Amino acid sequence: MAEVSRRLGLTFVVVTSVARDDLEDGGAAHFAATVRAIHELNPAAQVEVLVPDFKANRESIRSVVESQPTVFNHNLETVERLSRKVRVQARYHRSLEVLRIAKELGQPITKTGIMLGLGEIHDEVVALMRDARGAGCDILTIGQYLQPTKRHLPVVEFVHPDRFKALEEAGYALGFKAVYSGPLVRSSYHAELTARKVEEAATKGC
């Protein structure tokens, strides 16, 4: 991955994987090694990691944070009430703990993303946003859930763009440094621009 990023002249790389609960560290060492390799072979590139929850293991999270990614991203995916249904293996509060630990360990920028259209209500989404801010999260992405296969949960609602806009405004009011909210937004939407926006705000002391 590092060699490919160098050959392509990439200035921003998003590194992700499926959950690797079969590995003792949840795959954290692979994430860390990949980030370090990118820094070595393509030092001009910034890196965002989109990680599984590592079972909220502090040492696994530490190994990723110490590899110095620009952005540490772990998605909450949905509101607390729906979390068990939507994320069978994951746990809502464990995901919040992952974000909290990363920030506590010195990660400058943390990020999370959610999907709408699974049956959540507005107040639940705002509560999630408060929880994420309470865990120190800097960036939030909000997009529309789409059913990938017939085996997955059906779409309950196609959310109107006005509701996405209202949630974006609510996110900024709660103190997020960057919020992207819209039907086509995904977890790594405008990842490079978002990271730069947050870094510039930090430099200006905002």
PyMOL commands that set and color helices and strands:
alter all, ss='L'
color gray80, all
select helices_A, chain A and resi 2-8+28-41+54-56+58-65+80-86+92-104+122-134+161-174+191-203
alter helices_A, ss='H'
color red, helices_A
select strands_A, chain A and resi 12-16+46-50+71-73+110-116+139-144+178-181
alter strands_A, ss='S'
color yellow, strands_A
deselect
rebuild
show_as cartoon
